[in-house]
Amino acid sequence: MALDLAGRGQELIADGVPFVEATVVRAQVPAPARAGDGALVLPDGSIEGFVGGQCARGSVREAALAAIRDRSSVLLRVVPEDGGAFPDTPGARVVVNPCLSGGALEIFLRPRLPDPVIAVVGDSPIAAALEELGPPLGFVVDRGGEPSGATAVVVAVHGGDEAGAVRAALDAGVGYVGLVASPRRAASVLGPLALTEQERERVSSPAGLDIGAAGAPEIALSILAELVRAVRREGLPVPLGRPTGGGSRTDAAVGPEPPGPATAVDPVCGMAVTVDTGTPHLVVDGTDVWFCCPGCRDRHADASGQGGSSEHARRGADQAPGADVPSVGAGRSGVITVPEVLAGVPGRMSPEEELGEPEPGGCCAGAGNPDEHGSST
């Protein structure tokens, strides 16, 4: 059954999971992908869908993870080492892939990221104005005031336990805490909290940019303008895990953003490789070595004297999904150093399942079964 990328994307958005939509916009024969082919790249490096062979997938994976980090779209050009006749596209990110068997690809990578959440404490007119004006600017407004997983907390209670709300937001690690108050009242609220210098830097009071705002809607606008600047220019973090549905949040606490997948460098072709249970792997003199494809792994095995029939020569590509991946221990020396190897992604295909066996001793240029155009990329 073909994967419903649109439906799968909606599921990820509803769960607050960031991902990248990868769409092939131009392909040169004999690349197996065609214009319109697509895939979703998840933060753990897993790819759902089809955008090319094993080496092209590796380039897409690395660029997509960078797009999530940078929060920006990118046009990726994957070209073979010899270049070839492929029209130039100014502004594109170019990857010269020594493993590509032929043909070139252009793939548009569009990150789909959780919208920033503003948790609003209070039921004042300013709180109501934030709820109205926030969504058109890309913010999810939570009137419940739950700070966990929020990008910002705005305290607009005009009395009540303002200090407690500020303290709870800071303790939850929220990067922006806006206190709607005059300078005099803000001092009386914040003074007893004995905030550290770092905590005080996260509190904005009076909240919002000084635009001469008068009335609740304009004050809300000034707060949203300050938040737009903080997110776009100042790097205010947007935590993962925002569910959708009318701008409300679940009661479950949202943990810190997990680290990205571990990466390594293929010593044969020099490609960056994302390490998981499907990554071809060798243990050479007690050191874990990872490869972009079985062909590079087997070539390195022959060169290191292990041979293609070694117990380790096939470990990684043949592992069943979910099996344990050997980790790289501290103090080991070798071609690469991987601080952490991630757990497997259930349901991912091994390179052999996806592309077929490589020719003996060949690199990725020989991997796979040619399609109707004679490609094995």
C-alpha beads as a LAMMPS data file, in Angstrom:
LAMMPS data file: protein, C-alpha beads

377 atoms
376 bonds

1 atom types
1 bond types

-500.0 500.0 xlo xhi
-500.0 500.0 ylo yhi
-500.0 500.0 zlo zhi

Masses

1 110.0

Atoms # bond

1 1 1 0.000 0.000 0.000
2 1 1 1.358 3.425 -0.978
3 1 1 2.139 5.742 1.895
4 1 1 -0.324 8.616 2.258
5 1 1 2.191 11.392 2.818
6 1 1 -0.457 14.064 3.278
7 1 1 -2.315 12.013 5.867
8 1 1 0.884 11.038 7.639
9 1 1 1.941 14.677 7.714
10 1 1 -1.330 15.667 9.354
11 1 1 -0.790 13.001 12.010
12 1 1 2.672 14.374 12.792
13 1 1 1.367 17.943 12.926
14 1 1 -1.406 16.878 15.302
15 1 1 1.169 15.202 17.549
16 1 1 3.449 18.239 17.499
17 1 1 6.272 16.333 15.794
18 1 1 8.533 18.394 13.515
19 1 1 9.374 16.926 10.126
20 1 1 10.518 17.885 6.649
21 1 1 8.525 17.459 3.466
22 1 1 10.974 16.381 0.744
23 1 1 9.697 16.680 -2.831
24 1 1 11.653 15.828 -5.969
25 1 1 11.225 18.777 -8.335
26 1 1 13.687 17.740 -11.028
27 1 1 15.415 14.466 -11.835
28 1 1 17.956 13.493 -14.473
29 1 1 18.033 9.986 -15.940
30 1 1 19.269 7.505 -14.774
31 1 1 18.250 8.645 -11.264
32 1 1 15.418 6.339 -10.096
33 1 1 13.387 9.144 -8.522
34 1 1 10.960 11.153 -10.617
35 1 1 9.641 14.682 -10.301
36 1 1 6.787 14.573 -7.820
37 1 1 8.201 11.742 -5.712
38 1 1 8.211 12.666 -2.058
39 1 1 9.041 11.641 1.478
40 1 1 8.841 12.834 5.056
41 1 1 12.043 13.107 7.093
42 1 1 11.592 12.845 10.869
43 1 1 13.875 14.290 13.581
44 1 1 15.380 10.848 14.270
45 1 1 16.585 10.676 10.643
46 1 1 14.008 8.141 9.499
47 1 1 12.574 8.649 6.016
48 1 1 9.044 7.695 5.039
49 1 1 8.525 7.711 1.291
50 1 1 10.892 7.708 -1.691
51 1 1 13.249 10.390 -2.979
52 1 1 15.981 8.240 -4.510
53 1 1 18.465 5.502 -3.752
54 1 1 20.535 4.899 -0.670
55 1 1 23.130 7.598 -1.265
56 1 1 20.595 10.208 -2.333
57 1 1 18.596 9.395 0.795
58 1 1 21.674 10.010 2.912
59 1 1 22.162 13.463 1.415
60 1 1 18.467 14.266 1.838
61 1 1 18.543 13.107 5.451
62 1 1 21.486 15.332 6.385
63 1 1 20.058 18.400 4.624
64 1 1 16.591 17.839 6.106
65 1 1 17.904 17.624 9.659
66 1 1 19.781 20.873 9.041
67 1 1 16.549 22.442 7.747
68 1 1 14.821 21.521 11.019
69 1 1 17.639 23.072 13.020
70 1 1 17.721 26.213 10.851
71 1 1 13.931 26.438 10.600
72 1 1 14.185 27.271 6.901
73 1 1 13.394 25.652 3.558
74 1 1 16.158 24.675 1.153
75 1 1 16.484 23.453 -2.411
76 1 1 18.933 20.549 -2.417
77 1 1 20.869 19.589 -5.546
78 1 1 22.385 16.095 -5.418
79 1 1 24.822 15.721 -8.305
80 1 1 27.332 13.013 -9.250
81 1 1 31.038 13.578 -8.800
82 1 1 31.655 14.298 -12.478
83 1 1 29.044 17.080 -12.450
84 1 1 27.400 16.373 -15.789
85 1 1 25.033 18.587 -17.698
86 1 1 22.436 19.663 -15.177
87 1 1 21.045 23.218 -15.267
88 1 1 22.262 25.407 -12.460
89 1 1 19.877 26.759 -9.825
90 1 1 21.177 29.851 -7.998
91 1 1 20.697 29.703 -4.255
92 1 1 20.431 25.927 -4.050
93 1 1 22.464 23.832 -1.644
94 1 1 24.700 21.556 -3.720
95 1 1 25.887 18.130 -2.575
96 1 1 28.485 16.392 -4.728
97 1 1 27.792 12.749 -4.032
98 1 1 30.662 10.402 -4.949
99 1 1 28.377 7.398 -4.500
100 1 1 25.774 8.529 -7.019
101 1 1 25.765 6.125 -9.989
102 1 1 24.487 8.717 -12.413
103 1 1 21.855 11.369 -12.887
104 1 1 21.157 14.307 -10.644
105 1 1 18.298 15.379 -8.430
106 1 1 16.785 18.588 -7.149
107 1 1 14.735 18.125 -4.002
108 1 1 12.805 20.831 -2.196
109 1 1 12.964 20.476 1.587
110 1 1 10.275 22.239 3.580
111 1 1 10.386 21.954 7.382
112 1 1 7.034 21.651 9.124
113 1 1 7.593 22.742 12.684
114 1 1 5.340 23.121 15.723
115 1 1 3.920 26.604 16.100
116 1 1 5.077 28.589 19.147
117 1 1 2.723 28.286 22.111
118 1 1 1.810 31.297 24.253
119 1 1 0.416 30.256 27.627
120 1 1 -1.735 33.103 28.941
121 1 1 -2.424 33.418 32.660
122 1 1 -5.506 35.466 33.470
123 1 1 -8.836 36.433 31.939
124 1 1 -8.280 40.130 31.377
125 1 1 -9.146 41.974 28.140
126 1 1 -5.459 41.763 27.162
127 1 1 -5.588 37.977 27.521
128 1 1 -8.650 37.876 25.283
129 1 1 -6.925 40.103 22.717
130 1 1 -3.894 37.798 22.671
131 1 1 -6.184 34.851 21.993
132 1 1 -7.709 36.706 19.039
133 1 1 -4.559 38.173 17.505
134 1 1 -2.086 35.346 18.147
135 1 1 -3.264 32.650 15.686
136 1 1 -3.017 34.817 12.515
137 1 1 0.639 35.408 13.438
138 1 1 1.341 31.696 13.798
139 1 1 1.012 31.392 17.570
140 1 1 -1.070 28.862 19.461
141 1 1 -2.649 30.588 22.454
142 1 1 -3.338 28.475 25.527
143 1 1 -5.745 30.259 27.849
144 1 1 -5.163 27.586 30.487
145 1 1 -1.775 29.098 31.312
146 1 1 0.062 25.748 31.398
147 1 1 3.767 26.649 31.100
148 1 1 5.115 23.182 30.289
149 1 1 6.231 23.088 26.671
150 1 1 5.284 26.710 26.002
151 1 1 7.479 29.114 24.089
152 1 1 6.194 32.033 26.149
153 1 1 4.037 32.725 29.185
154 1 1 2.158 36.015 29.487
155 1 1 0.874 36.878 32.946
156 1 1 -2.107 39.217 32.507
157 1 1 -4.126 38.767 35.668
158 1 1 -4.017 42.348 37.032
159 1 1 -3.839 41.119 40.592
160 1 1 -3.934 37.631 42.037
161 1 1 -0.904 35.392 42.257
162 1 1 1.229 37.056 39.605
163 1 1 4.446 36.144 41.405
164 1 1 3.456 32.484 41.550
165 1 1 2.698 32.442 37.815
166 1 1 6.062 34.027 37.002
167 1 1 7.879 31.584 39.263
168 1 1 6.111 28.569 37.722
169 1 1 6.987 29.705 34.194
170 1 1 10.639 30.197 35.052
171 1 1 10.829 26.837 36.812
172 1 1 9.329 25.211 33.700
173 1 1 12.196 26.585 31.606
174 1 1 10.083 28.998 29.553
175 1 1 12.317 31.361 27.587
176 1 1 9.997 34.391 27.621
177 1 1 7.849 35.419 30.584
178 1 1 5.845 38.573 29.984
179 1 1 4.352 40.346 32.976
180 1 1 1.643 42.847 32.079
181 1 1 2.190 45.494 34.717
182 1 1 3.454 49.010 35.195
183 1 1 7.134 49.340 36.109
184 1 1 6.174 50.124 39.722
185 1 1 3.913 47.103 40.139
186 1 1 6.364 44.854 38.278
187 1 1 9.044 45.769 40.794
188 1 1 6.746 44.875 43.689
189 1 1 5.852 41.531 42.079
190 1 1 9.349 40.513 41.031
191 1 1 11.295 41.859 44.006
192 1 1 10.286 39.160 46.534
193 1 1 11.132 36.409 44.021
194 1 1 14.872 37.132 44.342
195 1 1 15.433 36.228 40.698
196 1 1 18.888 35.374 39.445
197 1 1 20.373 37.512 36.679
198 1 1 19.626 34.797 34.121
199 1 1 16.016 34.505 35.304
200 1 1 15.478 38.255 35.205
201 1 1 16.680 38.330 31.599
202 1 1 13.834 35.954 30.689
203 1 1 11.199 38.224 32.226
204 1 1 9.823 41.104 30.164
205 1 1 7.958 43.742 32.118
206 1 1 6.239 45.828 31.111
207 1 1 5.603 43.133 28.526
208 1 1 5.735 44.132 24.862
209 1 1 7.567 46.587 22.639
210 1 1 7.179 50.278 23.361
211 1 1 4.880 51.310 20.512
212 1 1 2.793 53.743 22.519
213 1 1 0.037 51.136 22.879
214 1 1 -3.283 52.219 24.328
215 1 1 -6.004 49.709 25.099
216 1 1 -6.018 45.930 25.277
217 1 1 -5.722 45.129 21.533
218 1 1 -2.705 47.403 21.042
219 1 1 -0.996 46.095 24.187
220 1 1 -1.562 42.552 22.930
221 1 1 -0.121 43.600 19.565
222 1 1 2.999 44.981 21.259
223 1 1 3.493 41.712 23.158
224 1 1 3.096 39.659 19.983
225 1 1 5.542 41.935 18.156
226 1 1 8.085 41.359 20.912
227 1 1 7.563 37.610 20.622
228 1 1 7.919 37.647 16.832
229 1 1 11.245 39.420 17.221
230 1 1 12.351 37.001 19.938
231 1 1 11.553 33.937 17.822
232 1 1 12.743 35.237 14.454
233 1 1 15.817 37.224 15.453
234 1 1 16.845 36.311 18.964
235 1 1 16.529 32.536 18.802
236 1 1 13.802 32.077 21.389
237 1 1 13.422 28.267 21.415
238 1 1 10.174 26.655 20.314
239 1 1 9.773 23.382 22.258
240 1 1 8.487 20.259 20.545
241 1 1 5.272 18.482 21.391
242 1 1 2.491 20.962 20.638
243 1 1 -0.756 19.164 19.772
244 1 1 -3.247 21.001 17.585
245 1 1 -7.009 21.277 17.824
246 1 1 -8.399 24.705 18.452
247 1 1 -5.172 26.006 19.918
248 1 1 -5.507 23.967 23.106
249 1 1 -2.849 21.808 24.697
250 1 1 -2.914 18.460 26.418
251 1 1 -2.178 18.221 30.112
252 1 1 0.864 16.031 29.533
253 1 1 4.176 17.651 30.312
254 1 1 6.453 18.207 27.361
255 1 1 10.078 17.303 27.880
256 1 1 13.138 19.039 26.443
257 1 1 13.853 18.763 22.766
258 1 1 15.716 15.487 22.134
259 1 1 19.146 15.538 20.520
260 1 1 19.431 14.824 16.833
261 1 1 20.586 11.455 15.542
262 1 1 24.241 10.515 15.740
263 1 1 26.282 10.908 12.581
264 1 1 29.520 9.491 11.248
265 1 1 31.675 9.754 8.123
266 1 1 31.964 6.892 5.653
267 1 1 35.755 6.332 5.372
268 1 1 35.406 5.020 1.806
269 1 1 33.431 7.758 0.058
270 1 1 33.505 10.540 2.658
271 1 1 29.711 10.855 2.938
272 1 1 28.068 11.970 6.160
273 1 1 26.037 9.045 7.529
274 1 1 23.171 9.025 10.006
275 1 1 23.652 6.138 12.439
276 1 1 20.743 3.813 13.171
277 1 1 19.914 0.120 12.986
278 1 1 19.769 0.200 9.186
279 1 1 23.230 1.724 8.742
280 1 1 25.859 -0.686 7.302
281 1 1 28.436 -1.244 9.989
282 1 1 31.804 -2.857 10.757
283 1 1 33.847 -3.293 13.901
284 1 1 37.502 -2.835 12.955
285 1 1 40.059 -3.381 15.705
286 1 1 37.394 -2.700 18.317
287 1 1 36.214 0.505 16.656
288 1 1 32.753 0.977 15.185
289 1 1 32.802 2.163 11.590
290 1 1 29.663 3.176 9.688
291 1 1 29.001 3.348 5.951
292 1 1 26.557 4.918 3.528
293 1 1 25.822 1.607 1.799
294 1 1 26.752 -2.099 1.789
295 1 1 29.151 -1.577 -1.130
296 1 1 31.346 0.837 0.846
297 1 1 31.180 -1.447 3.867
298 1 1 32.297 -4.498 1.890
299 1 1 35.101 -2.578 0.212
300 1 1 36.375 -1.412 3.608
301 1 1 36.037 -4.948 4.950
302 1 1 38.226 -6.276 2.144
303 1 1 40.797 -3.531 2.667
304 1 1 40.944 -4.177 6.423
305 1 1 41.304 -7.907 5.955
306 1 1 37.913 -8.825 7.347
307 1 1 36.366 -9.812 4.019
308 1 1 32.735 -9.855 3.040
309 1 1 32.076 -13.062 4.971
310 1 1 33.226 -11.687 8.319
311 1 1 30.753 -11.843 11.174
312 1 1 30.909 -8.054 11.428
313 1 1 31.049 -7.297 7.721
314 1 1 27.298 -7.470 7.393
315 1 1 26.210 -6.267 10.788
316 1 1 24.067 -3.139 10.605
317 1 1 22.525 -3.601 7.177
318 1 1 21.203 -7.057 8.072
319 1 1 19.989 -6.194 11.568
320 1 1 16.297 -6.500 12.069
321 1 1 14.520 -3.215 12.836
322 1 1 14.565 -2.546 16.547
323 1 1 17.646 -4.662 17.223
324 1 1 20.395 -3.250 19.412
325 1 1 23.026 -1.160 17.686
326 1 1 26.566 -1.385 19.046
327 1 1 27.502 1.877 20.701
328 1 1 30.841 3.621 20.447
329 1 1 32.534 3.543 23.795
330 1 1 34.483 6.405 25.336
331 1 1 38.174 6.409 24.574
332 1 1 38.019 4.293 21.445
333 1 1 40.157 5.413 18.560
334 1 1 39.519 4.976 14.867
335 1 1 38.041 6.586 11.840
336 1 1 35.068 8.151 13.611
337 1 1 33.812 9.012 17.056
338 1 1 30.068 8.744 17.641
339 1 1 28.990 9.993 21.077
340 1 1 25.660 8.175 21.023
341 1 1 23.963 5.646 18.774
342 1 1 20.228 6.011 18.635
343 1 1 17.745 3.210 19.068
344 1 1 16.246 1.733 15.919
345 1 1 13.214 3.034 14.119
346 1 1 10.554 0.300 13.843
347 1 1 9.444 -0.461 10.338
348 1 1 12.455 0.957 8.516
349 1 1 13.765 -1.056 5.589
350 1 1 17.319 -2.257 5.408
351 1 1 19.396 -1.067 2.444
352 1 1 19.160 -4.538 0.883
353 1 1 15.368 -4.555 1.158
354 1 1 15.161 -1.132 -0.392
355 1 1 17.785 -1.402 -3.124
356 1 1 18.896 -5.003 -3.433
357 1 1 22.402 -6.418 -2.959
358 1 1 25.387 -4.420 -4.240
359 1 1 27.810 -5.909 -6.689
360 1 1 30.716 -7.554 -4.844
361 1 1 33.343 -5.012 -3.931
362 1 1 31.433 -2.168 -5.503
363 1 1 30.471 1.130 -3.951
364 1 1 26.927 2.453 -4.000
365 1 1 27.225 3.037 -7.718
366 1 1 26.786 -0.701 -8.107
367 1 1 24.103 -1.150 -5.472
368 1 1 20.551 -1.998 -6.273
369 1 1 18.532 -3.390 -9.101
370 1 1 18.365 -1.075 -12.121
371 1 1 14.951 0.366 -12.858
372 1 1 13.392 0.587 -16.258
373 1 1 15.807 3.375 -17.204
374 1 1 18.839 1.369 -16.198
375 1 1 19.525 3.259 -12.992
376 1 1 20.820 1.748 -9.777
377 1 1 21.132 4.959 -7.761

Bonds

1 1 1 2
2 1 2 3
3 1 3 4
4 1 4 5
5 1 5 6
6 1 6 7
7 1 7 8
8 1 8 9
9 1 9 10
10 1 10 11
11 1 11 12
12 1 12 13
13 1 13 14
14 1 14 15
15 1 15 16
16 1 16 17
17 1 17 18
18 1 18 19
19 1 19 20
20 1 20 21
21 1 21 22
22 1 22 23
23 1 23 24
24 1 24 25
25 1 25 26
26 1 26 27
27 1 27 28
28 1 28 29
29 1 29 30
30 1 30 31
31 1 31 32
32 1 32 33
33 1 33 34
34 1 34 35
35 1 35 36
36 1 36 37
37 1 37 38
38 1 38 39
39 1 39 40
40 1 40 41
41 1 41 42
42 1 42 43
43 1 43 44
44 1 44 45
45 1 45 46
46 1 46 47
47 1 47 48
48 1 48 49
49 1 49 50
50 1 50 51
51 1 51 52
52 1 52 53
53 1 53 54
54 1 54 55
55 1 55 56
56 1 56 57
57 1 57 58
58 1 58 59
59 1 59 60
60 1 60 61
61 1 61 62
62 1 62 63
63 1 63 64
64 1 64 65
65 1 65 66
66 1 66 67
67 1 67 68
68 1 68 69
69 1 69 70
70 1 70 71
71 1 71 72
72 1 72 73
73 1 73 74
74 1 74 75
75 1 75 76
76 1 76 77
77 1 77 78
78 1 78 79
79 1 79 80
80 1 80 81
81 1 81 82
82 1 82 83
83 1 83 84
84 1 84 85
85 1 85 86
86 1 86 87
87 1 87 88
88 1 88 89
89 1 89 90
90 1 90 91
91 1 91 92
92 1 92 93
93 1 93 94
94 1 94 95
95 1 95 96
96 1 96 97
97 1 97 98
98 1 98 99
99 1 99 100
100 1 100 101
101 1 101 102
102 1 102 103
103 1 103 104
104 1 104 105
105 1 105 106
106 1 106 107
107 1 107 108
108 1 108 109
109 1 109 110
110 1 110 111
111 1 111 112
112 1 112 113
113 1 113 114
114 1 114 115
115 1 115 116
116 1 116 117
117 1 117 118
118 1 118 119
119 1 119 120
120 1 120 121
121 1 121 122
122 1 122 123
123 1 123 124
124 1 124 125
125 1 125 126
126 1 126 127
127 1 127 128
128 1 128 129
129 1 129 130
130 1 130 131
131 1 131 132
132 1 132 133
133 1 133 134
134 1 134 135
135 1 135 136
136 1 136 137
137 1 137 138
138 1 138 139
139 1 139 140
140 1 140 141
141 1 141 142
142 1 142 143
143 1 143 144
144 1 144 145
145 1 145 146
146 1 146 147
147 1 147 148
148 1 148 149
149 1 149 150
150 1 150 151
151 1 151 152
152 1 152 153
153 1 153 154
154 1 154 155
155 1 155 156
156 1 156 157
157 1 157 158
158 1 158 159
159 1 159 160
160 1 160 161
161 1 161 162
162 1 162 163
163 1 163 164
164 1 164 165
165 1 165 166
166 1 166 167
167 1 167 168
168 1 168 169
169 1 169 170
170 1 170 171
171 1 171 172
172 1 172 173
173 1 173 174
174 1 174 175
175 1 175 176
176 1 176 177
177 1 177 178
178 1 178 179
179 1 179 180
180 1 180 181
181 1 181 182
182 1 182 183
183 1 183 184
184 1 184 185
185 1 185 186
186 1 186 187
187 1 187 188
188 1 188 189
189 1 189 190
190 1 190 191
191 1 191 192
192 1 192 193
193 1 193 194
194 1 194 195
195 1 195 196
196 1 196 197
197 1 197 198
198 1 198 199
199 1 199 200
200 1 200 201
201 1 201 202
202 1 202 203
203 1 203 204
204 1 204 205
205 1 205 206
206 1 206 207
207 1 207 208
208 1 208 209
209 1 209 210
210 1 210 211
211 1 211 212
212 1 212 213
213 1 213 214
214 1 214 215
215 1 215 216
216 1 216 217
217 1 217 218
218 1 218 219
219 1 219 220
220 1 220 221
221 1 221 222
222 1 222 223
223 1 223 224
224 1 224 225
225 1 225 226
226 1 226 227
227 1 227 228
228 1 228 229
229 1 229 230
230 1 230 231
231 1 231 232
232 1 232 233
233 1 233 234
234 1 234 235
235 1 235 236
236 1 236 237
237 1 237 238
238 1 238 239
239 1 239 240
240 1 240 241
241 1 241 242
242 1 242 243
243 1 243 244
244 1 244 245
245 1 245 246
246 1 246 247
247 1 247 248
248 1 248 249
249 1 249 250
250 1 250 251
251 1 251 252
252 1 252 253
253 1 253 254
254 1 254 255
255 1 255 256
256 1 256 257
257 1 257 258
258 1 258 259
259 1 259 260
260 1 260 261
261 1 261 262
262 1 262 263
263 1 263 264
264 1 264 265
265 1 265 266
266 1 266 267
267 1 267 268
268 1 268 269
269 1 269 270
270 1 270 271
271 1 271 272
272 1 272 273
273 1 273 274
274 1 274 275
275 1 275 276
276 1 276 277
277 1 277 278
278 1 278 279
279 1 279 280
280 1 280 281
281 1 281 282
282 1 282 283
283 1 283 284
284 1 284 285
285 1 285 286
286 1 286 287
287 1 287 288
288 1 288 289
289 1 289 290
290 1 290 291
291 1 291 292
292 1 292 293
293 1 293 294
294 1 294 295
295 1 295 296
296 1 296 297
297 1 297 298
298 1 298 299
299 1 299 300
300 1 300 301
301 1 301 302
302 1 302 303
303 1 303 304
304 1 304 305
305 1 305 306
306 1 306 307
307 1 307 308
308 1 308 309
309 1 309 310
310 1 310 311
311 1 311 312
312 1 312 313
313 1 313 314
314 1 314 315
315 1 315 316
316 1 316 317
317 1 317 318
318 1 318 319
319 1 319 320
320 1 320 321
321 1 321 322
322 1 322 323
323 1 323 324
324 1 324 325
325 1 325 326
326 1 326 327
327 1 327 328
328 1 328 329
329 1 329 330
330 1 330 331
331 1 331 332
332 1 332 333
333 1 333 334
334 1 334 335
335 1 335 336
336 1 336 337
337 1 337 338
338 1 338 339
339 1 339 340
340 1 340 341
341 1 341 342
342 1 342 343
343 1 343 344
344 1 344 345
345 1 345 346
346 1 346 347
347 1 347 348
348 1 348 349
349 1 349 350
350 1 350 351
351 1 351 352
352 1 352 353
353 1 353 354
354 1 354 355
355 1 355 356
356 1 356 357
357 1 357 358
358 1 358 359
359 1 359 360
360 1 360 361
361 1 361 362
362 1 362 363
363 1 363 364
364 1 364 365
365 1 365 366
366 1 366 367
367 1 367 368
368 1 368 369
369 1 369 370
370 1 370 371
371 1 371 372
372 1 372 373
373 1 373 374
374 1 374 375
375 1 375 376
376 1 376 377
